[in-house]
Amino acid sequence: MERSLSMELVRVTEAAAIASARWMGRGLKIEADDAATTAMRDVFNSIPMQGVVVIGEGEMDEAPMLYIGEELGLGLGGPAVDIAVDPLEGTNIVASGGWNALAVLAIADRGNLLHAPDMYMEKLAVGPESRGKVDINASVTDNLLAVARAKNKDIEDVVATLINRPRHQKLIDEIRRSGARIKLIDDGDVAGAINTAFDETGVDILFGLGGAPEGVIAAVGLKCLGGEIQGRLVPQNEQELQRCIRMGLDVNRVLRMEDLVKGDDAIFAATGVTDGELMRGVQFKGAYAESHSLVMRAKSGTVRFIEGRHSLKKKPHHMMEV
Protein backbone atom coordinates (compact mmCIF):
# COMPACT_ATOMS: atom_id res chain seq x y z
CA MET A 1 0.00 0.00 0.00
CA GLU A 2 1.05 3.57 -0.58
CA ARG A 3 2.16 5.61 2.40
CA SER A 4 0.07 8.57 1.29
CA LEU A 5 -3.13 6.61 1.98
CA SER A 6 -2.68 7.20 5.71
CA MET A 7 -3.42 10.91 5.44
CA GLU A 8 -6.16 10.36 2.86
CA LEU A 9 -7.94 8.06 5.30
CA VAL A 10 -7.78 10.68 8.04
CA ARG A 11 -9.73 12.96 5.69
CA VAL A 12 -12.40 10.24 5.57
CA THR A 13 -12.75 9.84 9.33
CA GLU A 14 -12.58 13.62 9.92
CA ALA A 15 -15.48 14.17 7.52
CA ALA A 16 -17.60 11.44 9.12
CA ALA A 17 -16.85 12.69 12.63
CA ILE A 18 -17.69 16.33 11.86
CA ALA A 19 -20.92 15.40 10.08
CA SER A 20 -22.14 13.13 12.90
CA ALA A 21 -20.98 15.39 15.74
CA ARG A 22 -23.68 17.89 14.80
CA TRP A 23 -26.19 15.30 16.09
CA MET A 24 -24.56 14.85 19.50
CA GLY A 25 -27.02 14.71 22.37
CA ARG A 26 -30.10 15.07 20.18
CA GLY A 27 -31.36 11.52 20.74
CA LEU A 28 -31.30 10.68 17.01
CA LYS A 29 -28.81 7.85 16.47
CA ILE A 30 -30.02 6.88 12.99
CA GLU A 31 -29.69 10.44 11.72
CA ALA A 32 -26.20 10.68 13.22
CA ASP A 33 -25.15 7.42 11.58
CA ASP A 34 -26.65 8.49 8.25
CA ALA A 35 -24.65 11.73 8.35
CA ALA A 36 -21.42 9.86 9.12
CA THR A 37 -22.06 7.25 6.43
CA THR A 38 -22.82 9.81 3.72
CA ALA A 39 -19.75 11.88 4.54
CA MET A 40 -17.49 8.82 4.70
CA ARG A 41 -18.71 7.48 1.37
CA ASP A 42 -18.29 10.86 -0.36
CA VAL A 43 -14.71 11.36 0.78
CA PHE A 44 -13.74 7.72 0.14
CA ASN A 45 -14.83 8.25 -3.46
CA SER A 46 -12.38 11.13 -3.85
CA ILE A 47 -9.36 8.94 -3.09
CA PRO A 48 -7.32 7.29 -5.89
CA MET A 49 -7.72 3.67 -4.80
CA GLN A 50 -9.70 0.55 -5.65
CA GLY A 51 -11.46 -0.28 -2.40
CA VAL A 52 -14.06 -2.92 -1.56
CA VAL A 53 -15.98 -3.01 1.72
CA VAL A 54 -15.47 -6.52 3.10
CA ILE A 55 -17.07 -5.90 6.46
CA GLY A 56 -19.40 -3.01 6.99
CA GLU A 57 -21.90 -1.50 9.36
CA GLY A 58 -25.57 -0.91 9.73
CA GLU A 59 -27.42 -4.22 9.56
CA MET A 60 -27.55 -4.83 13.31
CA ASP A 61 -28.71 -1.26 14.02
CA GLU A 62 -31.02 -1.07 11.00
CA ALA A 63 -29.05 2.01 10.02
CA PRO A 64 -27.84 3.19 6.60
CA MET A 65 -24.75 1.28 5.70
CA LEU A 66 -21.59 1.08 3.70
CA TYR A 67 -22.57 -2.39 2.60
CA ILE A 68 -20.41 -5.46 2.12
CA GLY A 69 -19.23 -5.58 -1.49
CA GLU A 70 -19.58 -1.84 -2.09
CA GLU A 71 -16.75 -0.45 -4.23
CA LEU A 72 -15.15 2.79 -3.06
CA GLY A 73 -12.49 5.07 -4.47
CA LEU A 74 -11.66 6.70 -7.77
CA GLY A 75 -9.90 3.63 -9.16
CA LEU A 76 -7.40 5.25 -11.52
CA GLY A 77 -4.94 2.42 -11.04
CA GLY A 78 -4.73 3.05 -7.31
CA PRO A 79 -4.01 0.30 -4.79
CA ALA A 80 -6.54 -2.52 -4.46
CA VAL A 81 -7.58 -2.71 -0.81
CA ASP A 82 -10.06 -4.32 1.56
CA ILE A 83 -11.99 -1.88 3.73
CA ALA A 84 -13.60 -2.40 7.14
CA VAL A 85 -15.74 0.52 8.27
CA ASP A 86 -17.79 1.83 11.12
CA PRO A 87 -18.72 5.38 10.13
CA LEU A 88 -20.07 5.97 13.63
CA GLU A 89 -18.79 3.63 16.31
CA GLY A 90 -21.18 4.37 19.14
CA THR A 91 -24.46 5.63 17.68
CA ASN A 92 -26.09 5.51 21.10
CA ILE A 93 -23.16 7.43 22.57
CA VAL A 94 -23.66 10.29 20.14
CA ALA A 95 -27.42 10.27 20.68
CA SER A 96 -26.90 10.68 24.43
CA GLY A 97 -23.75 12.83 24.33
CA GLY A 98 -21.59 10.18 26.02
CA TRP A 99 -17.91 9.25 25.77
CA ASN A 100 -15.73 7.47 23.19
CA ALA A 101 -17.76 7.74 19.97
CA LEU A 102 -15.50 7.42 16.92
CA ALA A 103 -15.56 7.55 13.16
CA VAL A 104 -13.26 4.64 12.37
CA LEU A 105 -12.01 2.48 9.52
CA ALA A 106 -9.26 0.06 8.58
CA ILE A 107 -7.76 -1.04 5.27
CA ALA A 108 -5.38 -3.76 4.13
CA ASP A 109 -4.23 -5.14 0.80
CA ARG A 110 -6.95 -6.94 -1.14
CA GLY A 111 -7.79 -10.32 0.39
CA ASN A 112 -6.19 -9.60 3.77
CA LEU A 113 -9.18 -8.67 5.97
CA LEU A 114 -11.68 -11.19 7.31
CA HIS A 115 -14.90 -11.40 5.33
CA ALA A 116 -17.65 -11.94 7.89
CA PRO A 117 -21.31 -11.05 8.40
CA ASP A 118 -22.39 -8.13 10.55
CA MET A 119 -23.10 -10.11 13.72
CA TYR A 120 -21.83 -10.57 17.26
CA MET A 121 -18.29 -11.64 18.09
CA GLU A 122 -16.91 -12.73 21.45
CA LYS A 123 -13.67 -10.80 22.02
CA LEU A 124 -10.58 -10.74 24.16
CA ALA A 125 -8.09 -7.90 23.55
CA VAL A 126 -4.82 -6.87 25.19
CA GLY A 127 -1.89 -4.55 24.59
CA PRO A 128 1.65 -5.50 23.56
CA GLU A 129 2.94 -6.58 27.00
CA SER A 130 0.23 -9.24 27.25
CA ARG A 131 0.35 -10.46 23.65
CA GLY A 132 0.67 -14.24 23.53
CA LYS A 133 -0.14 -14.54 27.25
CA VAL A 134 -3.96 -14.74 27.10
CA ASP A 135 -6.41 -17.24 25.61
CA ILE A 136 -10.09 -16.73 24.88
CA ASN A 137 -10.70 -20.37 25.87
CA ALA A 138 -9.24 -19.81 29.35
CA SER A 139 -11.26 -18.53 32.27
CA VAL A 140 -11.69 -14.82 32.90
CA THR A 141 -9.67 -15.11 36.10
CA ASP A 142 -6.81 -16.95 34.39
CA ASN A 143 -6.61 -14.25 31.73
CA LEU A 144 -6.63 -11.50 34.35
CA LEU A 145 -3.82 -13.23 36.23
CA ALA A 146 -1.85 -13.61 32.98
CA VAL A 147 -2.17 -9.89 32.29
CA ALA A 148 -1.15 -9.07 35.86
CA ARG A 149 2.01 -11.16 35.47
CA ALA A 150 2.80 -9.72 32.04
CA LYS A 151 2.46 -6.15 33.30
CA ASN A 152 4.09 -6.79 36.68
CA LYS A 153 0.95 -5.81 38.57
CA ASP A 154 -1.16 -7.24 41.34
CA ILE A 155 -4.48 -8.49 40.00
CA GLU A 156 -6.17 -5.81 42.11
CA ASP A 157 -4.45 -3.22 39.92
CA VAL A 158 -5.60 -4.74 36.61
CA VAL A 159 -8.45 -2.87 34.86
CA ALA A 160 -10.80 -4.76 32.55
CA THR A 161 -13.18 -2.98 30.21
CA LEU A 162 -16.40 -4.20 28.61
CA ILE A 163 -19.67 -2.84 27.31
CA ASN A 164 -22.26 -2.28 30.02
CA ARG A 165 -24.97 -4.74 28.95
CA PRO A 166 -27.07 -7.34 30.81
CA ARG A 167 -25.47 -10.06 28.64
CA HIS A 168 -22.16 -9.35 30.37
CA GLN A 169 -23.34 -9.74 33.98
CA LYS A 170 -21.60 -13.11 34.45
CA LEU A 171 -18.35 -11.63 33.13
CA ILE A 172 -18.70 -8.65 35.45
CA ASP A 173 -19.33 -10.91 38.43
CA GLU A 174 -16.26 -13.06 37.71
CA ILE A 175 -14.01 -10.04 37.18
CA ARG A 176 -15.11 -8.65 40.52
CA ARG A 177 -14.61 -11.99 42.28
CA SER A 178 -11.05 -12.12 40.95
CA GLY A 179 -10.27 -8.81 42.63
CA ALA A 180 -9.64 -6.90 39.40
CA ARG A 181 -11.25 -3.57 38.64
CA ILE A 182 -13.72 -2.72 35.87
CA LYS A 183 -14.24 0.24 33.56
CA LEU A 184 -17.66 -0.17 31.96
CA ILE A 185 -18.24 1.50 28.61
CA ASP A 186 -21.63 2.53 27.28
CA ASP A 187 -21.11 1.39 23.70
CA GLY A 188 -18.47 0.94 21.02
CA ASP A 189 -15.71 -1.51 21.85
CA VAL A 190 -13.17 -0.43 19.20
CA ALA A 191 -12.05 2.31 21.56
CA GLY A 192 -12.03 -0.18 24.45
CA ALA A 193 -9.82 -2.61 22.55
CA ILE A 194 -7.39 0.06 21.33
CA ASN A 195 -7.16 1.58 24.80
CA THR A 196 -5.53 -1.63 26.09
CA ALA A 197 -2.39 -0.66 24.14
CA PHE A 198 -2.02 2.83 25.64
CA ASP A 199 -0.88 3.08 29.25
CA GLU A 200 -2.45 6.51 29.72
CA THR A 201 -5.97 5.08 29.37
CA GLY A 202 -5.54 2.86 32.42
CA VAL A 203 -7.13 -0.12 30.60
CA ASP A 204 -5.39 -3.52 30.54
CA ILE A 205 -7.80 -6.00 28.90
CA LEU A 206 -11.12 -6.03 27.05
CA PHE A 207 -13.71 -8.79 27.34
CA GLY A 208 -17.17 -9.32 25.95
CA LEU A 209 -19.58 -9.65 23.07
CA GLY A 210 -19.60 -6.92 20.43
CA GLY A 211 -19.91 -6.43 16.70
CA ALA A 212 -17.77 -8.46 14.31
CA PRO A 213 -16.97 -5.41 12.11
CA GLU A 214 -15.61 -3.66 15.18
CA GLY A 215 -13.54 -6.77 15.95
CA VAL A 216 -11.84 -6.63 12.55
CA ILE A 217 -11.21 -2.90 12.81
CA ALA A 218 -9.79 -3.30 16.33
CA ALA A 219 -7.55 -6.12 15.07
CA VAL A 220 -5.97 -3.76 12.55
CA GLY A 221 -5.43 -1.13 15.23
CA LEU A 222 -3.85 -3.64 17.61
CA LYS A 223 -1.70 -5.05 14.81
CA CYS A 224 -0.28 -1.56 14.34
CA LEU A 225 0.34 -1.28 18.09
CA GLY A 226 1.75 -4.78 18.69
CA GLY A 227 -1.25 -5.90 20.73
CA GLU A 228 -3.60 -8.83 20.24
CA ILE A 229 -7.29 -9.60 19.85
CA GLN A 230 -8.93 -13.02 19.71
CA GLY A 231 -12.51 -13.54 18.64
CA ARG A 232 -15.23 -16.07 17.98
CA LEU A 233 -18.39 -15.47 15.94
CA VAL A 234 -21.61 -15.88 17.94
CA PRO A 235 -24.71 -16.34 15.75
CA GLN A 236 -27.92 -15.22 17.44
CA ASN A 237 -30.25 -17.33 15.28
CA GLU A 238 -30.35 -19.96 12.54
CA GLN A 239 -30.28 -17.33 9.81
CA GLU A 240 -26.98 -15.91 11.07
CA LEU A 241 -25.55 -19.40 11.43
CA GLN A 242 -26.43 -20.22 7.84
CA ARG A 243 -24.83 -16.99 6.65
CA CYS A 244 -21.59 -18.03 8.34
CA ILE A 245 -21.76 -21.47 6.75
CA ARG A 246 -22.31 -19.97 3.29
CA MET A 247 -19.26 -17.76 3.83
CA GLY A 248 -17.15 -20.75 4.88
CA LEU A 249 -16.81 -19.60 8.49
CA ASP A 250 -16.61 -22.07 11.38
CA VAL A 251 -18.37 -20.45 14.34
CA ASN A 252 -16.55 -22.77 16.77
CA ARG A 253 -13.12 -21.66 15.61
CA VAL A 254 -11.14 -19.04 17.50
CA LEU A 255 -10.22 -16.19 15.18
CA ARG A 256 -6.72 -14.97 15.90
CA MET A 257 -4.82 -11.98 14.57
CA GLU A 258 -3.75 -13.65 11.32
CA ASP A 259 -7.35 -14.71 10.69
CA LEU A 260 -8.67 -11.20 11.20
CA VAL A 261 -5.94 -9.31 9.32
CA LYS A 262 -3.31 -11.08 7.21
CA GLY A 263 0.00 -9.79 5.92
CA ASP A 264 2.44 -7.27 7.32
CA ASP A 265 0.70 -4.07 6.33
CA ALA A 266 -2.59 -2.41 7.26
CA ILE A 267 -3.76 1.09 8.18
CA PHE A 268 -6.10 2.16 10.99
CA ALA A 269 -7.67 5.62 11.18
CA ALA A 270 -10.10 7.10 13.68
CA THR A 271 -11.41 10.55 14.59
CA GLY A 272 -13.11 11.34 17.87
CA VAL A 273 -16.76 12.32 17.60
CA THR A 274 -17.20 12.76 21.35
CA ASP A 275 -14.47 13.03 23.98
CA GLY A 276 -12.64 9.86 25.03
CA GLU A 277 -9.49 8.69 26.81
CA LEU A 278 -7.35 8.91 23.65
CA MET A 279 -9.00 11.57 21.50
CA ARG A 280 -11.08 14.65 22.03
CA GLY A 281 -14.36 14.92 20.23
CA VAL A 282 -15.25 17.43 17.52
CA GLN A 283 -15.68 20.97 18.78
CA PHE A 284 -17.53 23.62 16.80
CA LYS A 285 -16.15 27.12 17.27
CA GLY A 286 -18.19 29.40 15.06
CA ALA A 287 -16.37 29.62 11.74
CA TYR A 288 -14.41 26.39 12.17
CA ALA A 289 -14.44 22.93 13.72
CA GLU A 290 -11.59 21.21 15.54
CA SER A 291 -10.95 17.47 15.26
CA HIS A 292 -8.57 15.02 16.90
CA SER A 293 -7.55 11.87 15.01
CA LEU A 294 -5.35 8.80 15.30
CA VAL A 295 -3.77 7.08 12.29
CA MET A 296 -1.45 4.07 12.45
CA ARG A 297 0.33 1.85 9.95
CA ALA A 298 1.33 -1.73 10.77
CA LYS A 299 4.27 -1.98 8.36
CA SER A 300 6.14 0.99 9.81
CA GLY A 301 4.69 0.93 13.33
CA THR A 302 4.05 4.67 13.03
CA VAL A 303 1.39 6.12 15.33
CA ARG A 304 0.25 9.69 14.65
CA PHE A 305 -2.17 11.89 16.59
CA ILE A 306 -3.46 14.65 14.32
CA GLU A 307 -5.26 17.83 15.28
CA GLY A 308 -7.28 19.47 12.53
CA ARG A 309 -8.95 22.85 12.15
CA HIS A 310 -11.61 22.94 9.44
CA SER A 311 -13.15 26.08 8.02
CA LEU A 312 -16.91 25.64 7.96
CA LYS A 313 -17.30 28.53 5.52
CA LYS A 314 -14.81 27.38 2.90
CA LYS A 315 -15.72 23.69 2.90
CA PRO A 316 -19.03 21.87 2.50
CA HIS A 317 -20.27 20.46 5.79
CA HIS A 318 -19.14 16.92 5.04
CA MET A 319 -16.49 17.16 2.27
CA MET A 320 -13.53 18.17 4.40
CA GLU A 321 -10.70 18.31 1.87
CA VAL A 322 -7.10 19.02 2.83
Secondary structure, 3 states (H helix, E strand, C coil): CCCCHHHHHHHHHHHHHHHHHCCCCCCCHHHHHHHHHHHHHHHHCCCCCEEEEEECCCCCCCCCCCCCCCEECCCCCCCEEEEEEEEEECHHHHHHCCCCCEEEEEEEECCCECCCCCCEEEEEEECHHHCCCCCCCCCHHHHHHHHHHHCCCCHHHCEEEEECCHHHHHHHHHHHHHCCEEEEECCCHHHHHHHCCCHHHCCCEEEEEEEHHHHHHHHHHHHHHCCEEEEEEECCCHHHHHHHHHCCCCCCCCECHHHHECCCCEEEEEEECCCCCCCCCCEEECCEEEEEEEEEECCCCEEEEEEEEEECCCCCCCCCCC
